[in-house]
């Protein structure tokens, strides 16, 4: 029995079939081109247009049903799947007998006429067949799909083949990015690209990834934000700029965090954080309407409505309601640690007062913000790049957008006073000197740019991955990133 099991190796069986194809002068891997004239979805959705027409389709075989001298094969292409009908009297014996050496997973190109079967199945009647590639491995079981979650992330290519819902997630992601670009183009924004490798990784507080440039003999960092280079472009006179790009943070992995993720950051001169609120509301309402025909959707069982206006919640007031403590009463790191202990909030040893307070807000205020809500008027000590509120210099003109208890966007009236900006950067350096490696070094080049003058500006950062999670009802950020970061298998 053991010898029989060893002899039956599915991969070897497929290699034997490849060998037989080559012996018949058919080498799937020598084919270099096949002209596709129609996709499955187009044929199915516009059948009246295609009925009786000859088309060329190509894709992966995902189902085979043989009935004597006829067979039905389902082909999966980038748009979906379509049935094809093979008949020996149409193809000829040699072409029809290719079936003996084909398997699920093989790629074929088929030319033929579109028709409907007696069961009203839209089908392509194969008149010529081209073998385009041979699969040497079995596909996931058709009935059960690819159920192992870890394997789905590690072998995303199998996940996309086996699970149509996963394919739809990434179609929505692509449609979302295309819509955002079109929306911003309509508001006269221009798309730019800024450096991924930076001498100083600034723009927020996060631990960066470090690398080394051999030719320059220089340590470099993968960017943790897009902000500071985009603001340099506002200084340069490009009044409306945006970038959709990958950023990298050397932090833990969770359902909400991946070490590399995608951000939209945009900056608009001559507006403020209220202008960013209007832009954010319009973007999300028009996006959901575009994708689903409504501003309403359900995320993890919770109905959400992206129709504006969104509620505004004052951060300091809400924190006081929840804890009985005023922000201004928490004056030292020890005070903040004591409050965190009382509230049962765990903080890292190296965290300074501002980071502890930010963590407390995340634990006691943010989870209640389910419907799209602007949490605004953040204290200046946790907002080093935001302009102060002229009515209360302890606060800033800043908001964060929360949906389903999670931060989706962050925006400011951007600080454009170079002297105030320097003072806040210098104050941050005290925490860095005390061992907090999430604080970036003081960026003299950015301060130099700011001293040349930056107009009043509104800025917005929006997490693309978290947005896609909401739009596709995905519980984990790994579900919306094609190739998430994973620990290597032992």
C-alpha positions in Angstrom: 0.0 0.0 0.0 2.8 2.4 0.9 4.5 1.8 -2.5 1.2 2.5 -4.3 0.7 5.8 -2.4 4.3 6.8 -3.3 3.7 6.0 -7.0 0.6 8.1 -7.1 2.1 11.6 -7.0 -0.3 14.1 -8.6 2.6 16.3 -9.6 4.3 13.4 -11.4 1.0 12.5 -13.1 0.7 16.1 -14.5 4.4 16.1 -15.6 3.7 12.9 -17.5 0.8 14.6 -19.2 3.1 17.5 -20.1 5.5 15.0 -21.6 2.8 13.4 -23.7 1.8 16.9 -25.0 5.3 17.6 -26.0 5.6 14.2 -27.7 2.6 15.3 -29.8 4.5 18.6 -30.7 2.4 20.7 -28.3 4.6 22.5 -25.8 2.4 24.8 -23.6 5.3 26.8 -22.4 6.4 27.8 -26.0 3.2 29.7 -26.7 4.0 33.4 -26.5 0.8 35.1 -27.5 -3.0 34.6 -27.7 -5.3 37.4 -28.7 -8.3 37.7 -26.4 -11.3 39.5 -28.0 -13.8 39.2 -25.1 -13.9 38.7 -21.4 -16.3 36.3 -19.6 -18.2 39.1 -17.9 -18.8 41.1 -21.1 -20.2 38.0 -22.9 -22.5 37.1 -20.0 -23.8 40.7 -19.4 -24.1 41.6 -23.1 -25.2 38.2 -24.4 -27.5 39.7 -27.1 -24.5 41.6 -28.5 -22.4 38.5 -28.6 -24.9 35.9 -29.5 -23.7 34.1 -32.6 -20.5 36.0 -32.8 -17.1 34.4 -32.9 -14.9 35.3 -29.9 -11.5 34.4 -28.5 -11.4 33.7 -24.7 -8.6 32.5 -22.5 -8.1 31.5 -18.9 -7.6 28.8 -16.4 -9.7 25.5 -16.5 -11.6 25.4 -13.3 -14.2 22.7 -14.1 -14.3 19.8 -16.6 -17.4 17.6 -17.4 -16.8 15.0 -20.2 -19.7 13.2 -21.9 -18.4 10.8 -24.5 -17.4 12.8 -27.6 -18.3 16.1 -26.0 -17.2 18.0 -23.0 -17.9 21.2 -21.0 -15.0 23.1 -19.6 -15.4 26.2 -17.4 -12.7 28.9 -18.0 -11.8 31.5 -15.3 -10.4 34.8 -16.6 -9.8 38.1 -14.9 -13.5 39.0 -15.1 -15.1 35.8 -14.0 -15.9 32.4 -15.6 -17.6 31.1 -18.7 -18.5 27.7 -20.0 -17.0 26.3 -23.2 -18.3 23.4 -25.2 -15.9 21.0 -26.9 -17.1 18.5 -29.5 -15.0 15.9 -31.3 -16.8 16.4 -34.6 -16.1 20.2 -34.5 -12.5 20.2 -33.2 -11.4 17.0 -34.8 -10.0 13.9 -32.9 -6.5 15.3 -32.3 -7.7 18.6 -30.7 -10.5 16.9 -28.8 -8.1 14.3 -27.4 -6.1 17.1 -25.8 -8.6 16.6 -22.9 -6.8 13.4 -22.0 -3.7 15.5 -21.0 -5.4 18.5 -19.6 -6.1 19.2 -15.9 -7.9 21.7 -13.7 -5.6 24.7 -13.5 -4.2 24.5 -17.0 -4.5 27.6 -19.2 -6.2 27.4 -22.6 -7.2 29.7 -25.3 -10.5 29.0 -27.2 -11.9 30.5 -30.4 -15.5 29.8 -31.1 -19.1 31.0 -31.4 -21.2 32.2 -28.5 -24.5 30.5 -28.0 -26.9 29.3 -25.3 -27.3 25.6 -24.4 -30.7 23.9 -24.0 -30.4 24.7 -20.3 -29.9 28.4 -21.2 -26.2 28.4 -20.2 -24.2 31.1 -22.1 -21.4 29.1 -23.7 -18.5 29.4 -26.2 -18.6 26.6 -28.8 -14.9 25.7 -29.2 -13.7 25.6 -32.8 -10.0 25.9 -32.2 -8.1 25.2 -28.9 -4.6 26.4 -27.8 -2.9 25.0 -24.7 -1.2 28.1 -23.1 0.3 26.7 -19.9 0.3 23.5 -17.9 -0.3 23.6 -14.2 1.9 21.1 -12.3 0.1 21.4 -9.0 -3.5 20.6 -8.0 -5.8 23.6 -7.3 -7.7 23.8 -4.0 -10.6 21.5 -3.7 -13.5 23.0 -5.6 -16.1 22.2 -3.0 -14.3 23.5 0.1 -12.1 26.2 -1.4 -9.0 27.3 0.4 -10.2 27.3 4.0 -6.8 27.6 5.8 -6.6 31.3 6.7 -2.8 31.3 7.0 -2.4 29.5 3.7 -4.8 31.9 2.0 -2.5 34.8 3.0 0.7 33.0 2.1 -0.5 31.7 -1.2 -2.8 34.5 -2.2 -2.7 33.4 -5.8 -4.6 30.2 -4.8 -6.9 32.3 -2.6 -7.9 34.4 -5.6 -8.5 31.3 -7.8 -10.6 29.5 -5.2 -12.6 32.3 -3.6 -14.5 34.6 -5.8 -15.3 36.9 -2.8 -11.6 37.5 -2.3 -11.3 38.5 -5.9 -14.2 41.0 -5.5 -12.4 42.6 -2.5 -9.5 43.5 -4.7 -11.7 44.6 -7.5 -13.3 47.1 -5.1 -9.9 48.2 -3.9 -8.9 49.0 -7.5 -12.2 50.8 -8.2 -11.8 52.8 -5.0 -8.3 54.0 -5.9 -9.4 54.9 -9.4 -12.4 56.9 -8.0 -10.2 58.8 -5.5 -7.9 59.9 -8.3 -10.8 61.0 -10.4 -12.4 62.8 -7.5 -9.2 64.7 -6.7 -8.6 65.5 -10.3 -12.0 67.1 -10.4 -10.9 69.4 -7.5 -7.7 70.4 -9.4 -5.3 68.3 -7.3 -2.2 66.9 -8.9 -0.7 63.5 -8.1 3.0 63.5 -7.1 5.6 61.1 -5.8 7.9 61.7 -2.9 10.9 59.7 -1.6 10.4 56.3 0.1 14.1 56.4 1.3 14.7 59.3 3.6 17.5 60.5 5.8 15.0 61.4 8.5 11.7 59.5 8.7 9.3 62.2 10.0 5.8 63.4 9.8 4.4 61.4 12.7 5.6 59.3 15.7 6.6 55.8 14.7 9.6 53.5 14.7 11.1 53.3 11.2 12.8 50.6 9.3 16.4 51.3 8.7 18.6 50.4 5.7 22.0 51.5 4.4 23.1 53.1 1.1 26.5 51.6 0.3 27.6 54.2 -2.3 26.9 57.2 -0.1 27.9 55.4 3.1 24.7 56.7 4.6 21.9 55.2 6.8 18.5 55.7 5.3 15.0 55.0 6.6 11.8 53.9 4.9 9.2 56.7 5.2 6.7 56.5 8.0 4.5 59.3 6.5 4.2 61.4 3.3 3.6 64.7 5.0 6.8 66.7 5.2 7.8 66.3 1.5 4.2 67.2 0.4 4.3 70.3 2.5 7.6 71.3 0.8 5.6 71.2 -2.4 3.0 73.6 -0.9 5.9 75.9 -0.1 7.0 75.6 -3.8 3.6 76.9 -5.0 1.9 73.6 -5.9 -1.3 74.5 -4.2 -3.1 71.2 -4.4 -1.1 68.0 -4.2 -1.7 64.4 -3.2 0.1 61.1 -3.1 -1.2 57.5 -2.7 1.8 55.6 -1.5 3.1 52.9 0.7 4.4 53.9 4.2 6.4 51.6 6.6 6.3 51.4 10.4 8.4 49.0 12.4 5.6 48.0 14.7 3.4 45.0 15.7 1.1 43.1 13.4 -2.7 42.9 14.2 -6.1 42.9 12.5 -5.6 46.7 12.1 -1.9 47.0 11.5 0.5 45.8 8.8 4.1 47.0 8.8 3.6 48.4 5.3 0.3 50.0 4.3 -1.1 52.5 1.9 -1.9 56.1 2.7 -3.6 58.9 0.8 -2.2 62.2 1.9 -3.3 65.5 0.3 -2.6 69.2 1.0 -4.6 72.2 -0.2 -3.4 75.8 0.2 -5.7 78.5 1.4 -8.1 76.3 3.3 -8.2 74.8 6.8 -9.4 71.8 8.8 -13.0 72.7 8.1 -12.3 72.6 4.4 -10.8 69.1 4.9 -13.9 68.1 6.7 -16.0 69.1 3.7 -13.7 67.3 1.4 -13.6 64.1 3.5 -17.4 64.0 3.7 -17.8 64.6 0.0 -15.2 62.0 -0.9 -16.7 59.2 1.2 -20.3 59.9 0.4 -19.6 60.0 -3.4 -17.4 57.0 -3.2 -19.9 54.8 -1.5 -22.6 56.0 -3.8 -20.4 55.2 -6.8 -19.6 51.7 -5.6 -22.9 50.6 -4.1 -25.6 53.1 -5.3 -26.1 54.2 -1.7 -24.2 55.8 1.2 -25.3 53.1 3.5 -23.4 49.8 4.1 -23.0 47.2 6.8 -19.6 46.5 8.5 -19.4 43.4 10.7 -23.2 43.6 11.4 -23.2 47.3 12.2 -25.1 49.6 9.8 -23.1 52.7 8.7 -24.2 55.7 6.8 -21.6 57.9 5.0 -24.1 60.6 4.1 -22.9 64.0 5.4 -22.8 65.9 7.7 -20.9 63.8 10.3 -21.2 64.5 14.0 -18.4 66.6 15.7 -17.1 65.4 19.1 -14.8 67.5 21.2 -11.9 65.3 22.3 -11.2 67.0 25.6 -14.8 67.3 26.6 -15.5 63.7 25.7 -12.5 62.5 27.7 -13.7 64.4 30.7 -17.1 62.9 30.4 -15.6 59.4 30.3 -13.0 59.8 33.0 -13.9 62.9 35.1 -10.4 64.2 34.4 -9.5 67.4 32.5 -6.6 67.1 30.1 -5.0 70.2 31.6 -5.0 68.5 35.0 -2.7 65.7 33.8 0.6 67.7 33.9 3.3 65.0 34.1 4.3 61.6 32.9 3.6 60.2 36.3 0.1 61.8 36.3 -0.6 60.2 33.0 0.6 56.8 34.1 -1.5 57.0 37.3 -4.6 57.7 35.1 -3.8 54.9 32.8 -3.5 52.5 35.7 -6.8 53.6 37.1 -8.5 53.1 33.8 -6.8 49.7 33.1 -4.9 51.0 30.1 -1.6 49.3 29.4 1.2 51.6 28.1 4.8 51.0 27.2 7.6 51.9 29.6 9.2 54.4 27.2 5.9 56.3 26.5 5.9 59.9 27.4 3.0 61.9 28.8 1.5 62.8 25.4 1.7 59.2 24.1 0.1 57.9 27.3 -2.8 60.4 27.0 -3.2 59.5 23.3 -3.4 55.8 24.3 -6.0 56.6 27.0 -8.2 58.4 24.4 -7.9 55.3 22.2 -9.1 53.1 25.0 -12.0 55.1 26.4 -13.2 57.5 23.8 -12.7 56.0 20.3 -14.5 52.7 20.6 -17.9 54.5 21.0 -17.5 56.4 17.7 -19.3 53.9 15.4 -21.0 56.1 12.8 -18.6 58.3 10.8 -17.6 61.0 13.4 -15.1 63.8 13.5 -13.2 63.8 16.8 -11.7 67.3 16.9 -9.9 70.0 18.9 -6.9 67.8 19.9 -4.5 69.3 22.5 -1.4 70.9 21.0 0.9 68.5 22.9 -0.3 65.5 20.8 -0.5 67.5 17.6 3.0 68.9 16.8 2.2 69.7 13.2 -1.2 71.3 13.6 -2.1 75.0 13.9 -3.3 76.2 17.3 -6.9 77.1 17.8 -6.9 81.0 18.0 -9.6 80.8 20.7 -7.6 78.4 22.8 -3.9 78.0 22.2 -3.8 74.8 24.2 -5.9 73.1 21.5 -5.3 72.7 17.7 -7.4 72.9 14.6 -7.2 69.1 14.0 -9.7 66.3 13.6 -9.6 62.5 13.3 -12.4 60.7 11.5 -13.6 57.5 13.2 -15.8 54.8 11.8 -16.7 51.6 13.6 -14.5 52.7 16.5 -11.4 52.9 14.3 -9.4 55.9 13.1 -9.8 56.3 9.3 -8.4 59.8 8.7 -6.4 62.5 10.4 -6.4 66.2 9.3 -5.1 69.6 10.4 -5.0 73.2 9.7 -1.3 72.8 9.0 1.1 74.7 11.2 2.9 77.2 9.0 4.7 79.3 11.7 8.3 78.1 11.4 9.2 79.4 14.9 6.3 77.7 16.6 7.1 74.5 14.6 10.8 74.6 15.7 9.7 75.0 19.3 7.5 72.0 19.1 10.1 69.9 17.4 12.7 70.9 20.1 10.2 69.9 22.8 9.8 66.5 21.1 13.5 66.0 21.3 13.4 65.8 25.0 11.3 62.7 24.8 13.7 61.3 22.1 16.7 61.9 24.4 14.8 60.1 27.2 14.8 56.9 25.0 11.5 57.2 23.0 12.7 56.1 19.6 9.3 56.8 17.9 10.1 60.5 18.0 11.9 61.5 14.8 15.0 63.6 14.9 14.6 67.3 14.4 14.3 68.0 10.6 16.2 71.1 9.9 15.7 70.8 6.1 11.9 70.9 6.6 12.2 73.9 8.9 14.3 75.6 6.3 11.6 75.1 3.7 9.0 76.4 6.1 11.0 79.6 6.8 10.6 80.4 3.1 6.9 80.8 3.7 4.0 78.3 3.5 0.4 79.7 2.9 -2.5 78.6 5.2 -3.0 75.0 4.3 -5.4 72.1 5.1 -4.0 68.6 5.1 -5.6 65.2 5.3 -4.2 61.6 5.7 -6.6 58.7 5.0 -5.7 55.0 5.5 -6.6 53.2 2.3 -6.4 49.7 3.7 -8.8 50.6 6.6 -11.2 52.2 4.1 -11.2 49.0 2.0 -11.9 47.0 5.1 -15.1 49.1 5.7 -16.1 48.9 2.0 -15.7 45.1 1.8 -16.8 44.2 5.3 -13.4 42.7 6.0 -12.5 42.0 9.7 -8.7 42.1 9.2 -6.3 44.3 7.3 -4.7 41.2 5.9 -7.9 40.5 4.0 -7.4 43.7 1.9 -3.7 43.6 1.3 -2.7 41.1 -1.5 0.5 40.0 0.2 0.5 40.9 3.9 3.6 40.6 6.1 3.8 37.2 7.7 6.2 35.4 9.9 8.2 32.9 7.8 7.4 29.2 8.2 9.9 27.4 10.2 
